[in-house]
Amino acid sequence: METISLRPGGTGPTAGTFASFAMGSRPQAPSESTSKRLSSEDVIKYTKDFIVQFRERCSEMPVELATSPLEVVINDVNDDAMGDDTAAAQWGKKEAANAEKSDGKSDAKDWKDKPEVSSGEKSGKESKNSGSDSKKKSGGRVDLTPLPVGTEGAEIVKAENAWARGATDDAKTKTTRAIKGILNKITPEKFDRLMEQLLECGIDDAATLSETISIVFDKAIWEPGFCGMYADVCLRLSKELPEFPSGVEGGKPVTFRRILLNTCQEEFEGAGKARDELESIADPNERAAAAKRVKVRTMGNIKLIGELYKKRMIAEKILHACVTDLLGSPSSEPPEENVEALCNLLVTVGKELDASPKLPKQMMEMYFARLAALADETSTLDSRVRFLCRDVIELRKADWVPRVKKLEAMTLSEIHAEAAAALGISPAQTEEILFPEADGWEVVGKNGRSASSNNLAAMGGGKQSSLSGPYVAASHKAAMPTEKEKLKRDAQLREAARERAQAALVGPATPATSSEPAAAATGAMDAEKVEEKTKSLVNEYMQVADLKEAVLCVKEIVAGAKDANALAAMTKHMVAHVVDVSTEKANDLMAKLLAACVKQCGVSADVVFADLENTIEALEDIAIDVPMAPKLLGVMLARLIIEGALEAGTLNAATLKIDEGAVPTRRDFAAAALKELKKNGKVGLAEYVTKSGLDVKAALTGDEKFDGPLNAFLEKNGLKELC
């Protein structure tokens, strides 16, 4: 016989307990933990037949249940208090409705039986009632219940006129957006590249031209630190953009310069009116914010006018008209805003106005006499404005050199040069100081090589490739440093780098009693000292490739060398560096430096050729270890001949220095030199050969059994004219 549990929720071990309802809570899903807490003695079970016996007798609800406020009881009290949307109010109504439809035949059926609903019908009902039922059940939240297996979700259909960013914009709007995007990204470093993009944006009519000027003008006055750069933008656009016809018949053509100057003039003349309108704003906070905006626009416009004058886009008479208007009548004091604008204008263009040949000196003296009167203690101006006037007067007395440099847009090279000047060293040495090497890290390109192989070898047990064995992590002997320790370590590294950089120029620090500084000052550096300074010079030159800086260092070494033997140590190390490094880049840089040594630094050509000749004489042995040496030295000699540092005859002399038994080495050396002379020579190859007196047949003929005939070799190497 089937048993029925009186616990709410029906039969089964997972049904909920009556305690949750007795506490006034709503029906909840039964939990396994609550059912396990009830023992078999606490649960009373009745059979279905036993309960059916009371159906005829218990047809009305007892008074206690009819007036009970418990949510578990369905009565009129709970219906009125909780409404029809609650779960308790709907409990049991569905079963009663089904019973009425079946004419009372449902009494014999199990009350738990429910008709099965197909998946398609169920999904249709769910989609139909999703808009109302989901809101009632979840209070407006989206129902994330997964669809039944095998049911396809609603297909997303893209509308024909779906919204997309910029899809409905016209060509003018797209052009304006592109111009704003370019001006937002422009910097002195990217100026040329972005200006090309700006010119190709499609500024092809007067309306677009006016919009472009408005954008540039607003950027300039709201970013006064970049006014100089935006003045360059205006100068470039005024030169590149064409004229456009006027919209008025018989009117003047529309040009960039005319519209820009009109915009500046309207802003300048409207500043006073904008300040007068501030009085009509009742709210003090809004008035202060509006006053600040007016001041920023006024000062930005004045700064832009000054920068445009420095670019010769504004005539000098217009500038004097601005100064006169700002000073006002001599019989009255001008507004404080005008005096402040005048000070900013003179700071920007005062140096140019003082040096102008068109301006009489008496006019500038008159301007500054008026400023001196405004800066006097008897003036009614605010103290801040009076001190601004004094600052401009002092700036003129100091030849317009400011005590504190103002922040302006700079390129990376200008930033590096400023950092070098602050550190008191040459610009070429800022890289090591700003980015010191330590703890296995290195700057990319140091010495033309990478230390990654050494690091991998250290981590991988001496193996030079990550493919030759498993990766072994580096062992950490200490814990990660704290932030304070990192700052201390970085300061120490920078100080050490600075000391090394200074030592590379002036040599290691020695006591005052030492005679070495005095010897260097009087030109008494021996060969060892010269070689040490040359190593530092070459290493730095190979990193930064700054020929001008290298020439200055060479001149210092030449001036301090004790004698010709000491000076020869410098050129000897330069030639040896090419052989040691054995790269085309090092060969190219060193050839330029050696040519500059002869032509600009007073180094004798005989000294350079003597060191080169000694290396060429041992070229047969060098080529065994450095196969590229003959070709590199041949190219170096040819470039020195092309630059005029060495005579053409040195080619024949150098070739004869190579032993006759070293035919392949001599052949490679001579062929590399001749190809370089043909490629980059200032005269024809035949003329170089004639001047040098080179015996082409003796220099280039090899073993015909292995190397082939001479003519075939010349044609193969592009030297057919020497056949």
Number of C-alpha atoms within 10 A of each C-alpha: 7 7 12 16 17 15 16 16 16 14 15 11 13 16 20 23 21 14 11 16 17 12 10 12 12 15 18 13 11 16 13 12 10 15 15 11 10 11 8 9 6 8 10 10 13 13 12 14 12 10 10 10 10 10 10 8 7 9 8 9 10 10 8 8 12 15 15 16 16 17 21 20 18 20 17 13 15 21 17 10 10 13 12 12 11 14 13 19 21 13 14 10 12 9 13 12 10 14 16 11 10 10 9 11 11 15 11 7 9 9 11 8 7 9 5 7 9 9 14 13 10 15 17 12 11 14 12 11 12 14 13 10 14 16 14 13 13 10 9 12 10 11 13 7 6 8 13 12 7 8 12 10 11 7 6 6 6 7 7 6 8 7 9 8 6 11 10 11 11 9 11 14 13 16 20 17 13 16 22 16 12 15 18 10 10 17 17 16 13 11 16 14 10 17 17 10 13 21 15 12 16 17 20 14 13 19 13 16 23 18 16 20 18 15 15 19 22 13 18 22 21 17 14 20 16 19 25 21 20 25 24 16 18 21 17 14 19 17 11 11 15 15 17 16 14 13 12 8 7 8 9 13 14 19 19 22 19 12 16 21 15 11 16 16 15 11 16 18 13 13 17 15 9 16 14 10 12 16 11 8 12 9 8 10 10 12 16 13 11 17 17 12 12 17 17 16 21 25 22 24 27 25 26 24 26 26 22 22 20 18 14 11 18 16 11 16 11 13 17 15 10 18 19 13 14 20 20 14 10 8 6 8 17 16 13 16 16 20 23 19 21 24 22 20 22 23 19 20 19 20 15 14 20 18 10 12 9 10 14 11 13 9 12 15 12 11 14 18 13 15 21 15 14 22 23 15 10 8 12 12 18 10 13 11 17 22 15 18 25 17 16 22 20 15 18 17 10 11 11 19 12 14 9 6 7 8 8 11 16 14 13 11 11 12 12 18 17 14 17 19 13 9 14 12 17 15 19 19 21 22 15 18 21 15 14 18 15 10 5 9 11 14 13 10 12 16 15 13 10 13 16 13 15 14 15 19 16 15 17 19 14 12 17 17 13 14 8 9 11 11 14 13 11 12 7 7 6 6 6 9 10 9 9 9 11 12 12 11 14 15 12 12 19 17 14 14 21 21 14 16 21 17 14 18 16 12 16 12 12 10 8 9 8 10 10 18 19 13 15 20 12 13 17 19 24 19 19 12 20 22 22 15 21 22 16 15 21 22 15 21 22 19 16 16 18 15 16 12 16 21 19 13 19 24 16 17 25 22 18 21 26 20 14 14 12 21 23 21 21 28 23 20 18 24 21 14 17 22 23 11 16 17 14 15 14 21 21 15 18 22 24 16 25 24 23 21 22 19 15 14 19 13 21 17 18 13 19 23 20 16 19 20 21 14 21 25 16 13 23 22 13 17 15 11 10 15 16 17 26 26 20 23 26 24 25 27 27 29 23 24 22 20 16 14 23 21 18 22 16 20 24 18 14 22 24 17 16 22 15 13 9 13 18 18 26 29 20 18 28 26 24 21 24 24 18 18 23 17 12 13 17 12 11 12 20 14 11 23 19 12 15 16 15 20 13 17 12 14 21 21 19 19 12 9 7 7 12 12 13 18 17 13 18 17 13 10 13 14 17 12 10 15 12
